[in-house]
Amino acid sequence: MPICSTETVINELIFAVYGAQPDARQRHVLRQALHGLVRQARAEQLQEMRRDVWRASGMAWLAPDGSGDFVALPHTPHDGGSHDG
């Protein structure tokens, strides 16, 4: 299966929506909306990847206010003991 670029897929979607002779303004508006959607999807994917890395490394992912911000919890020793010697 050939891999299509984002621009190719966007052009195919514009053709599917408006046909062979779309108005230039309609093409522009739809093209910009689709590019915005792609940027949003990429940002969400990056955020998910960062969250997964934080989870895998034992860090916390907290967003009580729904902001999606990363918050690292203070380090706590895994063995529960003291290393004072």
N, C-alpha and C positions, 0 to 999 in steps of 0.2 A: 504494500500500500504506500503510495507516494506521500511524502510529508509536505503539507501546504504551509506557506508562510501566513502570518496573520493578515497581511495586506491582501493576499489572494482570497482568503476566506471572507474578508470584509467585502471585497468586490463581488464575490459570488452571492453573498447575502443581499447586497444592494440590487443586483440583477434579479434575484428571486423575489424581492419585495416590489420593485418598481418596473421590472421588465427591461427591454433593450433601450428604451428612450426615456429615462427618468429626467425630470427637471433638474437643472444644475444645483439649485438651492436644496432640493430634496436630497440629492446625493450627498451634498456637503454636510447637511444636518445629520443624516443617518451615519455617514462616515465618522464624524466627530463623536457622536453618541457611542458608536461601537468601539472606537479607540479609547474612549473614557471607560467603557466597561472592561476592556482588556487591561487597562492600567489598574483599575480597582481590583480585578481578579489577581493580578500579579502582586499587588500590595498585600492582599489577604493571604496569598500563598506564602509570601515571605514571612508574614507575621506567624502563620502556622508553623513554618519551618523553625523559626526562632523559638517558639513555644516548645516545640518538640525537642530542640537541643537543650533548652533549660530543664525540661523534665528529665531527659536522659542524663544530664549532668548532676541531678539532684537538687537543682535550684527550684524555687517556687514560682508559679505563674499565678499572680493574684491580680484581679481587677474588680474589686468590690463595687466601684463606681461605674463599671461597664466601659471604662476608657480603653481597656486592652493594654494597659501599661504593664511592663515587667516590674516585679518587685522581688528582690532577693531577700530571703529570710536570713536572719543572723545564723552564722555557722554554729552548729552544736556538735560536740564530739560524738562519734558513733559508738564508742566503747563505754561512754558514760564515766570514764575514770579521769583522774588527773595525771598530768605529765610533769608535775613539779619536781619529781626525782627525789 
